[in-house]
Amino acid sequence: MVATRLAGTDGVSLESDKLAEALRARGFDVAEAAGELDGPGHLVPEMHFADPVAAALGRRCFAGEGDDPTLEDDVRARATEIADRLRAVFEGERPDLLVVQNAWAIPMQLPLAVALADLVAERRIPTLSHEHDYWWERERFARPKLRSLLDAVFPFHAAHVVHLAIHTGAVADLRARRGIDARWLPNVMDFDRPFGELDDFNADFREAIDLAGDRRLFLQPTRVVPRKGIELAIDLLHGLGDPRDALVITHHAGDEGLDYLRGLERRADGLGVDLRYVANRVGETRADTPGGKRYALADAYPHADLVTYPSLYEGFGNALLEAVAARRPVFVNRYPVYARDLAPAGFRFVEIDGAVTDAAVAAVAGLLADPERVARDAAHNHAIARARFGLDTLGRVLDAALADLGVTP
């Protein structure tokens, strides 16, 4: 399994773990190679999206001014270097199956995509390309200098490559743009496994972030990037106007700079909203550190009075499934993938369409005042998610994809 990063709590890393677990259950041994790893594997720093060479090439491709006649040659030269590193990995592992996690979808690492395409073509390795978000779905990639290169390797296609797209719109787009058929593999969770429950370790989470007493915790369990629409969650708390309320953000900022976080802090301050950025207390796993406990993301959910998910765009929506697994009420913006693939399932969430209205504020206030309704809605949502977005769905799609490739453990 290869990617720019297989670490942390971003959606690609989380879904990669689930796919790896499903492969192991089918008898595969799984090895990982990436620019950042949480566990054992082949660490190749040049594969990371933050690699300085890749980042510079990306700026030249998507943000540079004027012609850049050497850009493609420079991308391919770096791709050759990465391919040489990976060739040694492949010689050692001799994989029967390669899983490319998003490296052929979002062009944050141009040389890596080219390197993987060259190696897969050279060795004819049966390959699953798990595609979480495409370049044409993001405004910042809308005017590339190397359009022909993007069309060739984002995603790369060959007879021995099967594509897995995480929403139905992507399946349609891929067919329309490239004539490539993909299987739909939505994000999934194990809804038979307890998630987000209170226990002795996480019981003091509220105290640890200085939110004890009768305070209400509105949980924003996402990274801090503009597409998450976190300003809408601030607007919701402002509309509620309850001094007990605090908006708690769990994930780190910085993947796309800190300007967005600073803007959110100014907005919250101006509107009198208590905004808590607690990324230093929340990680992928639990730990006792010299500075105090580090909680897992799941430890925050049982303390949430409401989960806010006002995203403007998502490839799917992992946090929605987590909130449902933890049986928490949800406030969601109807981003396109939600409207197309999740809302029709019949979830009971408080929804908005791009703006916080008085009706939405009233709906949240009414929901939080009715614990019995919260419990009923939680049970309803859990049953739907288990049927539609559980591990059985992952298993069915994976088995069909492996059959397409003629691969068995």
C-alpha positions as CSV (number, residue, x, y, z in Angstrom):
1,M,0.0,0.0,0.0
2,V,1.5,3.3,-1.1
3,A,0.6,6.9,-0.4
4,T,2.1,10.3,0.4
5,R,1.1,9.8,4.0
6,L,-0.3,6.8,6.0
7,A,-0.4,8.4,9.4
8,G,-2.7,10.4,11.6
9,T,-6.5,10.9,11.4
10,D,-7.0,12.3,7.9
11,G,-9.6,10.5,5.8
12,V,-7.1,8.8,3.4
13,S,-5.1,7.3,6.3
14,L,-8.2,6.2,8.1
15,E,-9.8,4.5,5.1
16,S,-6.4,3.0,4.2
17,D,-6.3,1.3,7.6
18,K,-9.8,-0.2,7.0
19,L,-8.9,-1.5,3.6
20,A,-5.6,-3.0,4.9
21,E,-7.6,-4.8,7.7
22,A,-10.0,-6.2,5.1
23,L,-7.1,-7.4,3.0
24,R,-5.5,-9.1,6.0
25,A,-8.8,-10.8,6.8
26,R,-8.7,-12.2,3.3
27,G,-5.2,-13.7,3.8
28,F,-2.9,-11.0,2.5
29,D,0.2,-9.7,4.2
30,V,0.1,-5.9,3.9
31,A,3.2,-3.7,3.7
32,E,3.2,0.1,3.5
33,A,5.4,2.6,1.8
34,A,4.8,6.4,2.3
35,G,6.5,9.7,3.2
36,E,5.0,9.4,6.7
37,L,4.1,6.3,8.6
38,D,2.5,5.7,12.0
39,G,3.8,2.1,12.2
40,P,6.3,-0.2,10.5
41,G,6.9,0.0,6.8
42,H,9.1,1.6,4.2
43,L,9.6,5.3,5.0
44,V,10.4,7.2,1.8
45,P,10.5,10.9,2.7
46,E,10.5,11.9,-0.9
47,M,6.9,10.5,-1.2
48,H,5.4,13.0,1.2
49,F,3.2,15.8,-0.2
50,A,5.3,18.2,2.0
51,D,8.6,17.1,0.4
52,P,10.2,20.4,-0.6
53,V,10.9,19.4,-4.1
54,A,7.4,18.2,-4.7
55,A,5.9,21.3,-3.1
56,A,8.0,23.5,-5.3
57,L,7.0,21.6,-8.4
58,G,3.4,21.9,-7.4
59,R,3.6,25.7,-7.0
60,R,5.2,25.9,-10.4
61,C,2.4,23.8,-11.9
62,F,-0.6,25.4,-10.2
63,A,0.4,28.8,-9.0
64,G,3.3,29.9,-11.1
65,E,3.1,32.8,-13.5
66,G,4.0,32.6,-17.2
67,D,5.4,29.7,-19.2
68,D,7.6,27.1,-17.5
69,P,9.3,25.1,-20.3
70,T,11.4,22.9,-18.0
71,L,8.6,22.0,-15.6
72,E,7.7,18.6,-17.0
73,D,11.3,17.6,-17.4
74,D,11.9,18.5,-13.7
75,V,8.8,16.5,-12.6
76,R,10.0,13.5,-14.5
77,A,13.5,13.8,-13.2
78,R,12.3,13.7,-9.7
79,A,9.9,10.9,-10.6
80,T,12.9,8.8,-11.7
81,E,14.5,9.4,-8.3
82,I,11.4,8.2,-6.5
83,A,10.9,5.3,-8.8
84,D,14.5,4.1,-8.0
85,R,13.7,4.2,-4.3
86,L,10.4,2.3,-4.8
87,R,12.0,-0.2,-7.2
88,A,14.1,-1.4,-4.3
89,V,11.0,-1.7,-2.1
90,F,9.2,-3.7,-4.8
91,E,12.2,-6.0,-5.3
92,G,12.1,-6.8,-1.6
93,E,8.4,-7.1,-1.1
94,R,7.5,-8.6,-4.6
95,P,3.9,-7.6,-4.2
96,D,1.0,-9.6,-5.7
97,L,-1.2,-6.5,-5.4
98,L,-0.5,-2.8,-5.2
99,V,-2.9,-0.4,-3.5
100,V,-2.4,3.3,-4.5
101,Q,-4.0,5.5,-1.9
102,N,-5.1,8.8,-3.6
103,A,-1.6,9.4,-5.1
104,W,-3.3,9.2,-8.6
105,A,-6.2,11.4,-7.6
106,I,-5.2,14.6,-5.9
107,P,-2.0,16.2,-7.5
108,M,-0.2,17.2,-4.3
109,Q,2.8,15.0,-5.3
110,L,3.3,15.2,-9.1
111,P,6.6,13.2,-9.2
112,L,5.2,10.4,-7.0
113,A,2.2,9.9,-9.4
114,V,4.5,9.7,-12.4
115,A,6.9,7.3,-10.6
116,L,4.0,4.9,-9.6
117,A,2.6,5.0,-13.1
118,D,6.0,4.1,-14.6
119,L,6.5,1.3,-12.2
120,V,3.0,-0.2,-12.5
121,A,3.3,-0.1,-16.3
122,E,6.8,-1.5,-16.2
123,R,6.0,-4.4,-13.9
124,R,2.3,-4.9,-14.8
125,I,1.5,-5.2,-11.1
126,P,-2.3,-5.7,-10.5
127,T,-3.3,-2.5,-8.8
128,L,-6.2,-1.0,-6.9
129,S,-6.3,2.8,-7.2
130,H,-8.3,4.1,-4.2
131,E,-9.3,7.6,-5.2
132,H,-10.6,9.9,-2.5
133,D,-10.7,13.3,-4.3
134,Y,-9.7,14.4,-7.8
135,W,-7.9,17.4,-9.0
136,W,-10.8,18.8,-11.0
137,E,-12.8,18.9,-7.8
138,R,-10.5,21.5,-6.2
139,E,-10.4,25.2,-7.3
140,R,-6.6,25.5,-6.4
141,F,-5.8,22.8,-9.1
142,A,-8.2,24.3,-11.8
143,R,-5.6,25.9,-14.0
144,P,-2.6,23.5,-14.3
145,K,0.3,24.1,-16.6
146,L,0.8,20.3,-17.2
147,R,-2.8,19.4,-18.2
148,S,-1.6,16.6,-20.5
149,L,0.4,15.1,-17.6
150,L,-2.6,15.3,-15.2
151,D,-4.8,13.6,-17.8
152,A,-2.3,10.8,-18.1
153,V,-1.6,10.0,-14.4
154,F,-4.5,11.5,-12.4
155,P,-5.6,8.8,-12.4
156,F,-3.3,6.5,-14.3
157,H,-5.2,3.7,-16.0
158,A,-4.2,0.4,-17.6
159,A,-5.8,-3.0,-18.1
160,H,-4.4,-4.2,-14.8
161,V,-5.7,-1.2,-12.7
162,V,-9.1,-1.1,-11.0
163,H,-10.3,2.2,-9.7
164,L,-12.2,2.6,-6.4
165,A,-14.0,6.0,-6.1
166,I,-15.5,7.1,-2.8
167,H,-18.6,8.9,-4.1
168,T,-21.0,8.3,-7.0
169,G,-20.4,11.7,-8.5
170,A,-16.7,10.7,-8.9
171,V,-17.7,7.5,-10.6
172,A,-19.7,9.5,-13.1
173,D,-17.0,12.2,-13.6
174,L,-14.3,9.6,-14.2
175,R,-16.3,8.0,-16.9
176,A,-17.2,11.3,-18.5
177,R,-13.7,12.8,-18.4
178,R,-11.5,9.8,-19.0
179,G,-13.8,6.9,-20.2
180,I,-12.7,4.9,-17.1
181,D,-15.2,2.8,-15.2
182,A,-14.7,2.8,-11.4
183,R,-16.4,0.9,-8.6
184,W,-18.0,2.9,-5.8
185,L,-16.4,2.3,-2.4
186,P,-17.9,4.7,0.2
187,N,-16.1,5.3,3.4
188,V,-17.1,2.7,6.0
189,M,-16.9,2.0,9.7
190,D,-17.3,-1.1,11.9
191,F,-20.6,-0.3,13.4
192,D,-20.6,-3.5,15.5
193,R,-17.5,-2.3,17.4
194,P,-18.0,0.2,20.2
195,F,-16.8,3.7,19.3
196,G,-16.8,6.9,21.3
197,E,-17.9,5.5,24.6
198,L,-17.1,6.9,28.1
199,D,-14.5,5.0,30.1
200,D,-12.0,5.6,32.9
201,F,-9.4,7.1,30.5
202,N,-11.6,9.7,28.7
203,A,-13.9,10.6,31.6
204,D,-11.9,13.7,32.4
205,F,-11.7,15.0,28.8
206,R,-13.9,18.0,29.5
207,E,-11.8,19.0,32.6
208,A,-8.6,18.6,30.5
209,I,-9.8,21.2,28.1
210,D,-11.2,23.4,30.9
211,L,-14.9,22.8,30.0
212,A,-16.4,21.4,33.1
213,G,-19.7,22.0,34.8
214,D,-22.8,22.6,32.7
215,R,-21.0,23.8,29.6
216,R,-22.1,22.4,26.3
217,L,-19.5,21.0,23.9
218,F,-20.0,21.4,20.2
219,L,-17.4,19.1,18.6
220,Q,-15.8,20.0,15.3
221,P,-13.8,16.8,14.6
222,T,-12.0,17.9,11.5
223,R,-8.8,19.4,10.2
224,V,-8.7,23.2,10.1
225,V,-8.8,24.0,6.3
226,P,-11.2,26.3,4.5
227,R,-13.3,23.6,2.9
228,K,-14.4,22.5,6.3
229,G,-16.7,25.6,6.6
230,I,-16.0,26.0,10.3
231,E,-17.1,29.6,10.2
232,L,-20.7,28.2,9.9
233,A,-20.3,26.3,13.2
234,I,-19.2,29.6,14.8
235,D,-22.3,31.2,13.3
236,L,-24.5,28.5,14.8
237,L,-23.1,29.1,18.3
238,H,-23.6,32.8,17.8
239,G,-27.2,32.2,16.8
240,L,-27.8,30.0,19.8
241,G,-26.4,32.8,22.0
242,D,-26.0,30.5,25.0
243,P,-23.0,31.3,27.2
244,R,-22.6,27.6,28.1
245,D,-21.6,26.7,24.5
246,A,-18.1,26.1,23.3
247,L,-16.9,25.0,19.9
248,V,-14.1,22.5,20.2
249,I,-11.8,21.8,17.2
250,T,-9.8,18.6,17.6
251,H,-7.4,18.4,14.6
252,H,-4.3,20.3,13.7
253,A,-4.2,23.3,11.4
254,G,-1.3,23.8,9.1
255,D,-1.8,21.5,6.1
256,E,-2.8,24.6,4.1
257,G,-1.3,27.2,6.4
258,L,-2.5,28.9,9.5
259,D,-4.4,31.9,8.0
260,Y,-7.7,30.1,8.1
261,L,-7.3,29.3,11.9
262,R,-6.4,32.9,12.6
263,G,-9.5,34.1,10.7
264,L,-11.7,31.7,12.7
265,E,-10.3,33.0,15.9
266,R,-11.0,36.6,14.9
267,R,-14.5,35.7,13.8
268,A,-15.3,33.8,17.0
269,D,-13.9,36.7,19.1
270,G,-15.9,39.2,17.3
271,L,-19.1,37.2,17.7
272,G,-18.5,36.3,21.3
273,V,-18.2,32.6,20.6
274,D,-16.0,30.4,22.8
275,L,-13.6,28.6,20.4
276,R,-11.3,25.9,21.7
277,Y,-8.5,24.6,19.5
278,V,-7.4,21.5,21.3
279,A,-5.3,19.7,18.7
280,N,-2.4,19.5,21.2
281,R,-4.5,17.2,23.4
282,V,-6.0,15.0,20.7
283,G,-4.1,12.5,18.6
284,E,-4.6,9.2,16.7
285,T,-3.9,7.1,19.9
286,R,-4.1,7.6,23.6
287,A,-1.0,8.4,25.5
288,D,0.3,9.7,28.8
289,T,2.8,12.5,28.1
290,P,4.8,14.8,30.3
291,G,2.3,17.5,29.5
292,G,-0.7,15.4,30.4
293,K,-3.0,12.9,28.7
294,R,-3.2,12.8,25.0
295,Y,-6.7,11.6,24.0
296,A,-7.7,9.7,20.9
297,L,-10.2,11.4,18.6
298,A,-12.8,8.8,19.7
299,D,-12.4,10.0,23.3
300,A,-13.9,13.4,22.4
301,Y,-17.2,12.1,21.0
302,P,-19.0,10.9,24.1
303,H,-18.6,14.4,25.6
304,A,-20.2,16.1,22.5
305,D,-23.6,17.6,23.0
306,L,-23.6,18.1,19.2
307,V,-21.2,17.3,16.4
308,T,-20.8,20.1,13.8
309,Y,-19.9,19.2,10.3
310,P,-20.6,22.3,8.1
311,S,-18.2,21.3,5.3
312,L,-18.4,23.0,2.0
313,Y,-16.8,20.1,0.2
314,E,-15.8,16.5,1.2
315,G,-14.8,13.5,-0.7
316,F,-17.1,11.6,1.6
317,G,-17.4,12.5,5.3
318,N,-15.7,10.3,7.8
319,A,-16.6,12.4,10.8
320,L,-20.3,11.9,10.0
321,L,-19.9,8.1,10.3
322,E,-17.9,8.6,13.5
323,A,-20.6,10.7,15.0
324,V,-23.3,8.2,14.0
325,A,-21.2,5.3,15.5
326,A,-20.8,7.4,18.7
327,R,-24.6,8.0,18.7
328,R,-24.3,11.8,18.7
329,P,-26.6,14.3,17.1
330,V,-25.2,16.1,14.1
331,F,-25.4,19.5,12.4
332,V,-24.4,19.3,8.7
333,N,-24.1,21.5,5.7
334,R,-25.5,19.8,2.6
335,Y,-22.2,19.6,0.7
336,P,-22.5,17.9,-2.8
337,V,-21.4,14.4,-1.8
338,Y,-23.6,14.5,1.3
339,A,-26.6,15.5,-0.8
340,R,-26.0,12.9,-3.4
341,D,-24.8,9.8,-1.4
342,L,-25.6,10.3,2.3
343,A,-28.8,12.3,2.6
344,P,-30.9,9.8,0.5
345,A,-30.2,7.1,3.1
346,G,-32.6,8.9,5.5
347,F,-30.3,10.1,8.3
348,R,-31.9,12.4,10.9
349,F,-29.5,15.4,11.1
350,V,-30.1,19.1,11.3
351,E,-29.2,20.3,7.8
352,I,-28.3,23.7,6.3
353,D,-27.7,24.8,2.7
354,G,-24.6,27.0,2.9
355,A,-25.8,29.4,5.6
356,V,-27.0,29.2,9.2
357,T,-30.7,30.3,9.3
358,D,-33.0,31.1,12.2
359,A,-34.8,27.8,11.4
360,A,-31.6,25.8,11.7
361,V,-30.7,27.5,15.0
362,A,-34.2,26.7,16.3
363,A,-33.9,23.1,15.2
364,V,-30.6,22.7,17.0
365,A,-32.0,24.3,20.2
366,G,-35.1,22.1,20.1
367,L,-33.0,18.9,19.5
368,L,-30.7,19.6,22.4
369,A,-33.6,20.3,24.7
370,D,-35.1,16.8,24.0
371,P,-32.8,14.0,25.1
372,E,-35.3,11.3,24.2
373,R,-35.4,12.5,20.6
374,V,-31.6,12.6,20.5
375,A,-31.6,8.9,21.6
376,R,-34.3,7.9,19.1
377,D,-32.5,9.7,16.2
378,A,-29.2,8.1,17.2
379,A,-30.6,4.6,17.1
380,H,-32.2,5.3,13.7
381,N,-29.0,6.8,12.2
382,H,-26.9,3.9,13.6
383,A,-29.1,1.3,11.9
384,I,-29.0,3.0,8.6
385,A,-25.2,3.5,8.7
386,R,-24.6,-0.1,9.7
387,A,-26.6,-1.3,6.7
388,R,-25.3,1.1,4.1
389,F,-21.8,2.1,5.2
390,G,-20.6,-0.9,7.3
391,L,-17.7,-3.3,6.8
392,D,-19.9,-5.6,4.8
393,T,-20.0,-3.0,2.1
394,L,-16.2,-2.7,2.0
395,G,-16.0,-6.5,1.8
396,R,-18.4,-6.8,-1.2
397,V,-16.7,-4.0,-3.2
398,L,-13.2,-5.3,-2.4
399,D,-14.0,-8.9,-3.4
400,A,-15.5,-7.7,-6.7
401,A,-12.4,-5.6,-7.4
402,L,-10.0,-8.4,-6.6
403,A,-12.1,-10.7,-9.0
404,D,-11.7,-8.0,-11.7
405,L,-7.9,-8.3,-11.3
406,G,-7.9,-12.0,-10.9
407,V,-5.9,-11.7,-7.6
408,T,-6.2,-14.1,-4.7
409,P,-4.0,-14.2,-1.5
